[in-house]
Amino acid sequence: MKFSAKKEALADKLSLCSSIAEKRQTIPILSNVLLKANDGNLTIVASDLERQLSLIVTDCKISDNGETTVSARKLFELIRSVPDDTELSFEVIENQLEISALSFQADLAILPVQDFPFVDLEDHNFNILLDGNKFGKVLESTSFAMASSDVRYYLNGLLFETAQKKINMVATDGHRLAWGSYSHSEDLEDRKFIIPRSTALELQRILNLFPEEISFSSNNSQLKIESKNFTFISKLIEGAYPDYKKVFPSGEEQSLLTSKSPVLTALSRSAVLSNEKFRGVKFELSKGKLKILANNPNKESAEEELDVDYSGQDLEIGFNINYVQESLNYLPGDDIEFVFFGSENSCLVKNSSSDDLVHVIMPMRL
């Protein structure tokens, strides 16, 4: 095998693959990526037995067809270290992959291709075409609320739901919830899948690099997403996702309208003096005013008052400051609406101009 390519054609793709390749090296081949030069293209494949990512590199020169496997981390770090616009040459010579660029040369150990653990592709009974750009944006705006190591395994993932002409995504860790939705051009059958946390985060990175039309196919246990540039296969979390609609509060609404920037700035100052363990912050609302207060056991405190559009009843409510900051950071635009349902109930955070993305934050006793 012999080929050459510029740094820019390889670096981002190898970054994606190296995040999938197993770092702990329980099985040595899992820390490798497969490189296959054929028909004028280079294919890069990474697998961890549960997920598999295949990427196609078209901007390369293939001198000799062939395939091999090599350490994902070492290959990525070597390529990342060379200057931009550098042409790199790769050739398999006597059980090593020789990499050369400028006055630099490296020889990397390789492992047999036949040992590479490809994920078995199952039969899928659900298939739709999606706008990868829209899908990626909603995914990014909801996946931050996933749990990371909850014993309720279904919370360590993201719910993907289709209904009529809507695609919904939901994530929750039991203390907050993020719901995002966008319209699809065709009627869809009602389906629900739970995408694992690691898969959702990897998909974000892939779709940031390739925001293009994608094919989404699955059954109850496996997901495949592909485009002209990549194919991504992953296991799904099997089980029932809780009825997230019950989490949305109801009752008399009191709405606060404001700009995102001043609230985020005030919260960042308050965060310095909030309790390091519980991270509490108190909102005190009165007509036209929002007062943000934080304190800690060392009797240190912070207080800041902002002018806002609020005409409801006076209200005091506490939150985890990190949850509020994250919600605001993941909402697009600067127009923000907090919808309160009393000091004992959850609060909605969304853009005032749209209901397509809604975050629910549970209150906190302070």
C-alpha positions in Angstrom: 0.0 0.0 0.0 1.3 3.4 -0.9 -0.5 6.8 -1.0 0.0 10.5 -0.2 -2.3 13.2 1.1 -2.1 16.7 2.6 -2.5 17.2 6.3 -5.9 19.0 5.9 -7.4 15.9 4.1 -6.5 13.6 7.0 -6.3 15.5 10.4 -10.0 16.1 11.1 -11.0 12.6 10.0 -8.4 10.9 12.1 -9.4 13.1 15.1 -12.9 11.6 14.7 -11.6 8.0 14.4 -9.1 8.3 17.3 -12.0 9.2 19.6 -13.6 5.9 18.8 -10.5 3.7 18.8 -10.2 2.0 22.2 -7.6 3.9 24.3 -7.4 1.3 27.1 -6.0 -1.3 24.7 -7.7 -4.3 26.3 -7.6 -5.8 22.8 -4.6 -4.3 20.9 -6.3 -4.1 17.5 -9.0 -1.8 19.0 -6.5 1.0 19.4 -5.8 0.8 15.7 -7.6 2.3 12.6 -7.8 0.4 9.4 -6.5 2.2 6.3 -7.6 0.9 2.9 -6.4 2.4 -0.3 -8.5 1.4 -3.3 -10.1 2.9 -6.4 -8.4 6.2 -6.0 -9.9 6.8 -2.5 -8.6 6.2 1.1 -11.0 4.7 3.6 -10.4 5.1 7.3 -12.2 2.8 9.7 -12.3 2.8 13.6 -14.3 0.4 15.8 -14.8 -0.2 19.6 -17.0 -3.3 19.1 -20.1 -1.3 19.7 -19.5 1.6 17.3 -17.9 1.8 13.9 -17.0 4.8 11.9 -15.9 4.6 8.2 -14.6 7.8 6.5 -13.8 8.3 2.9 -10.8 10.5 1.9 -11.1 11.5 -1.8 -8.3 14.2 -1.8 -5.4 11.8 -1.9 -3.1 10.1 -4.5 -3.1 6.3 -4.5 0.0 4.7 -5.9 -0.5 1.1 -4.8 -3.8 -0.4 -3.5 -3.7 -2.2 -0.2 -4.8 -2.1 3.5 -3.3 -2.2 6.9 -4.0 -1.2 10.6 -2.0 1.3 12.6 -2.3 3.1 16.0 -5.0 5.7 15.7 -3.5 7.9 18.4 0.0 7.9 17.1 -1.0 8.4 13.5 -3.3 11.4 14.4 -0.6 13.0 16.7 2.1 12.7 14.0 -0.1 14.2 11.3 -1.4 16.9 13.6 2.2 17.9 14.4 3.3 18.8 10.9 2.7 22.3 9.5 -0.5 23.1 7.6 -0.5 22.4 3.8 2.2 19.7 4.3 2.1 16.7 1.9 2.6 13.4 3.7 3.6 10.1 2.1 2.6 6.7 3.5 3.9 3.3 2.5 3.8 -0.2 4.0 7.3 -1.7 4.1 8.1 -4.9 5.9 5.4 -4.9 8.6 5.7 -1.2 9.2 3.9 1.9 7.9 6.5 4.4 6.8 5.3 8.1 7.0 7.5 10.8 5.5 7.0 14.6 5.1 9.5 17.4 4.6 12.7 16.1 6.4 10.7 13.9 8.8 10.2 10.2 8.7 8.5 7.7 11.1 8.0 4.0 11.1 4.8 2.8 12.9 4.0 -0.8 13.8 1.1 -2.4 12.1 -1.3 -5.3 13.0 -3.0 -7.8 10.6 -6.1 -6.6 8.8 -7.9 -9.9 9.4 -7.8 -9.2 13.1 -9.8 -5.9 12.8 -13.2 -6.3 14.5 -15.8 -5.0 12.0 -19.3 -4.5 13.5 -21.9 -6.8 12.0 -24.6 -4.9 10.2 -28.1 -6.0 11.2 -31.3 -5.8 9.1 -33.0 -2.4 9.6 -36.7 -1.9 9.3 -36.8 2.0 9.6 -35.1 4.3 7.2 -35.4 8.1 6.5 -33.4 10.8 4.9 -32.5 13.8 7.1 -30.9 17.2 6.8 -27.7 16.6 8.7 -27.2 20.3 9.5 -30.6 20.6 11.3 -30.2 17.2 12.9 -26.8 18.2 14.3 -27.9 21.5 15.6 -30.9 20.0 17.6 -28.6 17.2 18.8 -26.1 19.6 20.1 -28.8 21.8 21.8 -30.3 18.8 23.7 -27.5 16.2 24.3 -25.8 18.3 27.0 -28.6 17.3 29.4 -27.9 13.5 29.2 -26.8 11.7 32.3 -23.3 10.2 32.2 -23.3 7.3 34.7 -26.9 6.9 36.0 -28.0 3.5 37.2 -31.1 4.2 35.1 -29.2 3.2 32.0 -31.8 4.7 29.6 -30.9 8.2 30.9 -27.3 7.8 29.7 -28.5 8.5 26.2 -30.8 10.6 24.0 -34.3 9.8 22.9 -34.8 10.1 19.1 -38.5 10.3 18.3 -40.5 10.6 15.1 -44.2 11.5 15.0 -46.2 12.8 12.0 -44.0 15.4 10.4 -41.8 16.1 13.4 -38.5 14.8 14.6 -38.0 15.2 18.4 -34.9 14.7 20.5 -35.0 14.6 24.3 -32.3 14.3 27.0 -32.6 14.3 30.8 -30.4 13.5 33.8 -33.3 13.6 36.3 -32.7 17.2 37.3 -33.1 19.0 34.0 -34.5 18.1 30.6 -33.8 19.4 27.1 -36.3 18.9 24.3 -35.7 19.9 20.7 -37.9 19.5 17.5 -37.8 20.3 13.9 -40.2 19.7 10.9 -39.7 16.9 8.3 -41.0 17.1 4.8 -42.9 13.8 4.9 -45.2 12.0 7.3 -43.3 9.7 9.6 -44.3 6.6 11.4 -44.2 6.8 15.2 -40.9 5.4 16.4 -38.6 5.9 19.4 -34.9 5.0 19.8 -32.5 5.7 22.6 -29.1 6.7 21.3 -26.2 6.0 23.7 -24.4 9.0 25.2 -21.0 8.2 23.5 -22.8 7.8 20.1 -24.7 11.1 20.5 -21.5 13.0 21.3 -19.6 11.4 18.4 -22.4 12.2 16.0 -22.2 15.9 17.0 -18.5 15.9 16.0 -19.2 14.0 12.7 -22.1 16.3 11.7 -20.0 19.4 12.5 -17.5 18.2 9.9 -20.1 16.9 7.4 -23.4 19.0 7.7 -25.0 17.3 4.7 -27.9 15.0 3.9 -27.8 11.8 5.8 -29.6 8.4 5.7 -30.8 7.3 9.1 -31.7 3.6 9.4 -32.3 1.4 12.4 -34.0 -1.5 14.2 -34.5 -1.8 18.0 -30.9 -2.5 18.7 -28.7 -0.9 16.0 -28.4 2.5 14.3 -26.7 3.3 11.0 -26.2 6.9 9.8 -24.4 7.4 6.5 -23.7 10.1 3.8 -21.4 10.3 0.8 -18.5 10.9 3.2 -19.1 8.6 6.1 -20.9 5.6 7.6 -21.5 5.4 11.3 -22.9 2.2 13.0 -23.8 2.0 16.7 -25.6 -0.1 19.2 -28.8 1.5 20.6 -29.9 1.4 24.3 -32.7 -1.2 24.5 -35.5 -0.3 26.9 -38.4 2.2 27.4 -37.6 5.9 27.8 -39.7 7.6 30.6 -42.7 9.7 29.6 -40.9 13.0 29.3 -44.1 15.0 28.7 -44.9 14.6 32.4 -41.8 16.6 33.3 -43.1 19.8 31.7 -44.8 21.9 34.4 -48.3 23.2 34.2 -50.4 25.8 35.9 -50.3 29.6 35.9 -47.5 30.9 33.8 -45.3 33.9 34.7 -43.0 34.9 31.9 -39.7 36.8 32.1 -38.2 38.2 28.8 -34.6 39.3 28.6 -31.4 39.2 26.6 -29.0 36.3 27.1 -25.8 38.3 27.5 -26.5 40.3 30.7 -27.9 37.2 32.5 -24.9 35.0 31.5 -22.5 37.7 32.6 -24.3 38.1 36.0 -24.3 34.4 36.5 -20.6 34.0 35.8 -19.9 36.6 38.5 -22.3 35.0 40.9 -20.8 31.5 40.2 -17.5 32.7 41.8 -19.1 33.0 45.2 -21.7 30.2 45.0 -21.5 27.1 47.2 -18.8 24.9 45.5 -20.6 21.7 46.4 -24.3 22.6 45.8 -23.8 25.4 43.2 -27.0 27.2 44.2 -28.2 30.5 42.9 -31.4 32.4 43.8 -33.6 34.4 41.5 -35.7 37.1 43.1 -38.3 38.5 40.7 -40.3 41.6 41.0 -41.9 43.9 38.4 -39.3 44.8 35.8 -36.4 43.4 37.9 -34.5 40.2 38.3 -32.1 39.9 41.3 -29.5 37.2 41.2 -28.0 36.1 44.5 -25.4 33.6 45.5 -23.5 32.8 48.8 -21.3 30.2 50.3 -20.5 28.8 53.8 -17.6 31.3 54.2 -20.2 34.1 54.5 -19.2 35.4 51.1 -22.0 36.6 48.8 -22.8 38.2 45.5 -25.9 40.1 44.4 -26.8 41.7 41.1 -30.0 43.3 39.8 -31.0 43.4 36.1 -33.7 45.2 34.3 -36.0 42.7 32.6 -39.5 42.4 31.0 -41.5 40.8 33.9 -44.9 41.8 35.1 -45.9 38.7 37.2 -46.1 38.3 40.9 -43.0 38.6 43.2 -41.2 35.3 43.2 -38.2 33.6 44.8 -36.7 30.4 43.3 -33.4 28.6 43.5 -31.5 26.7 40.8 -28.2 24.9 40.2 -26.3 27.7 38.6 -24.5 25.3 36.2 -27.8 24.1 34.8 -29.0 27.7 34.0 -25.6 28.6 32.4 -25.6 25.6 30.2 -29.2 26.1 29.1 -28.5 29.7 28.1 -25.2 28.7 26.3 -27.0 26.1 24.2 -29.9 28.3 23.2 -29.3 30.1 19.9 -29.8 33.9 19.6 -30.0 36.5 22.3 -33.8 36.5 23.0 -34.5 34.5 26.1 -37.7 33.6 28.0 -38.0 32.1 31.4 -41.4 30.7 32.2 -42.1 30.2 35.9 -44.9 28.1 37.5 -44.3 29.1 41.1 -41.3 28.7 43.4 -41.9 24.9 43.9 -42.2 23.9 40.3 -39.8 23.5 37.4 -39.0 26.4 35.1 -38.9 26.5 31.3 -36.0 28.2 29.5 -36.3 28.9 25.8 -36.0 31.5 23.0 -38.9 34.0 23.2 -39.2 33.8 19.4 -39.5 30.0 19.1 -40.9 26.9 20.8 -38.7 24.4 18.9 -36.1 24.2 21.7 -37.2 24.0 25.4 -35.1 23.3 28.5 -36.8 22.3 31.8 -34.8 23.0 35.0 -36.0 21.7 38.4 -35.9 24.2 41.3 -33.4 23.8 44.2 -34.0 24.5 47.9 -31.6 27.1 49.2 
